[in-house]
């Protein structure tokens, strides 16, 4: 403490069961610190002016996790998010949304998509199937939509055409060999950062619990 303001290394235990261990500067979390939530979630990483900023690891109560960069308490820059079901997204983030280049692996069938994301949605790139087939084109709400091209692993043949409302509407398939392509939906709603309030200046009394709820 310095002039009744948290300063330097310290431990704050809140009445709701949360706990922070780390550095303070001018009453705000700064540099390296670990925040442990009563419900089992943790954040271990860097802070600037009381906000998550720089590299940090968030472990969520549902066993999902994020490892990567933060800015102003939100996921920004490069990071890896592993979902509770085993799916993995590795790529760029902006203000808590998948944004920029990224790869999403589906644990269930080991297929993946890689390419451009905008505000949490996959909009263009490649869909790589477990059998080696590849689709490249535009996407809407996590599924192919618009012009695109297939390349088949076994024959090395290609097929160009387009999807309309989730259905392949043009292109040349032969006889009964026309396949049905239906990728699993990509998780388009980005997890939100945990709101972490600035530390109190004197007695470490926490703000209302509703303002400190841990969420994805």
Secondary structure, DSSP 8 states (H G I E B T S, - for coil): -BTTB--EEEEEE-TTS-EEEEEEETTEEEEEEEEE-TTS-EEEEEEETTEEEEEEEEE-TTS-EEEEEEETTEEEEEEEEE-TTS-EEEEEEETTEEEEEEEEE-TTT--EEEEEEETTEEEEEEEE-TTS-EEEEEEETTEEEEEEEEE-TTT--EEEEEEETTEEEES---GGG-----------S-----------SSS-----GGGG----
